[in-house]
Amino acid sequence: MKKDDLTYEIASNRLEKILEEMAKPQASLEQSLALYEEADKLISFCNKSLSGAESRIEMLIKNRSNDLVLDNKGDPLTQDFM
């Protein structure tokens, strides 16, 4: 899978599968280490995604107290997070 195709939902589902694999008693040390490394990257991706979503929500909420700031298309102004 390409990094551009990765979404929060896909990463979260893969993390669940990794946890299931690591919980199996027949998982080798080498397999467990590879899964751990993959999980670490996925956790980092999920954290960045959640932080970005939080920033966008904060900006929308802050603008509620004043006038809502709109872009040239009329959509609420947000900040990119990735």
N, C-alpha and C positions, 0 to 999 in steps of 0.2 A: 504494500500500500504506500502510495506517495504521501509525503508529509502534508501536501496541500489538500488531500482528500480526508485527512483526519479531522473529526469533529469531537466535541466534548462527549457526546453520547457514545460514539464508537470507542473512544479511549476508555470511558467508564466501563463499558461492557467488556472490553478486553482485560481491564484490571480485574474484574470479577472472575473471568476465566483463568487468569494467572493465579489468583488466590486459590481457586479450586485445584489447579495442577500442583501447586506447591504444597497443598495439604495432603496430597496422596503420599502414602509411605514409600511407594516404589520410585519416587522422583530421585534421580541421582544428584549428587552434589553439583556436577557440571551443569545439568539441566536447571537446577534451582538457581544457580548463579546467573545463568543466561536470562531466566525469567525475572529475577530480581532486577537486573540491569534494564530490561524492557519496562518493567513496572515503574522504575525510578524515572525514566523518560516520560512515561505516560502521566505520572503524578505531576511532574513539572508542567507538562502541557495543560493538564486540567486546572492546576492552580493559576496559570497565566490566563486561561479562558475565563475562569470565575472572577479573577481580579479585574479583567477587562470589562466584563459584564457589569460588575459592581461600579466601576468608574462611569460607565455609560448611564446607569440608573441614577447615580449620584448627581450627574450633570443635569439630567432631566428633572429631578426633584428640586435641585437648587434653583432652576429656572422657574419653577412653579411659584416661588415666593415673589418673584418679580414678573416681568413679561416673559412669556415663552419665546425663546430665541429660535427662529426658523432659518433653514438654509434657503438657497435660491429655488428649491423645488417645493418649499412649503412644509418640509419635514422637520421635526424637532432636531435641533443641533446637538450632535453627540461628538465624542472624541473616539478616534480609532484606538483599539487596544492591542493590536498585533502588528 
